[in-house]
Amino acid sequence: MYYKIGSLAKRFGITPQALRFYEQHGLLVPERQQDGTARRYQARNLKWLYSIRRYHELGFSLDETLALFSCETPEALGRMVAEKQAETERELESLTRRLKALQRQEADLALISRLLYRCERSSMPQLWLLVDQTGQHIDFSQSLQREVQDWMLCLPWVYAASVVESSALFDPEQTGTRKSGFCVEASVASKIGLSPGAHAVSLGGGPAIHTVAVLCQQNADRKLDLLS
């Protein structure tokens, strides 16, 4: 029994162009009529096409499928399938980490959005702030950049923060008092072995209002601190 290209494509839910593509890469070998135009596919082509589509659904690329078809022993085929399984597991782990990061980001944005519409007073813990900007002045010194890199190795305990003196809240002209950089709780810094460094300033505990930062703690615990 023979199949024309249109009927075979319809049977597999693909386009005739896809069948021609497989043919160009040696995955299908249809017969030609005497005039050399019309393609005729035998039953064995169906078996190959089932395999091609199956491997495609399993994540094998075209080149990998060609290599699978070139395997001469079940053991060689099994090794290639095992390698694809290991690759898929690595991809799954990466996607899982990305999904968790997106979920944390979504939760952070939702929390910040809620806090924008209210103002609270709260006490903050002792913090270390690694200052890389004072007012409009940004510090590009190499020594600071090295400290920043050391701090970034300690993520997610380190987070971005801005600090404004309480008097500046009532005097917009005092913009130079604003300090921005990276923050970490003093108690956490000691636990993870993070040195405050030459560019870090200590922020003691006390009442605070509304510059908001979200801490990502171990085991996905979340904590809110309001800095002054």
Summary of the structure (lengths in Angstrom):
residues: 228
radius of gyration: 30.8
end to end distance: 81.4
largest distance: 92.5
contacts: 590
relative contact order: 0.11
helix: 48%
strand: 23%
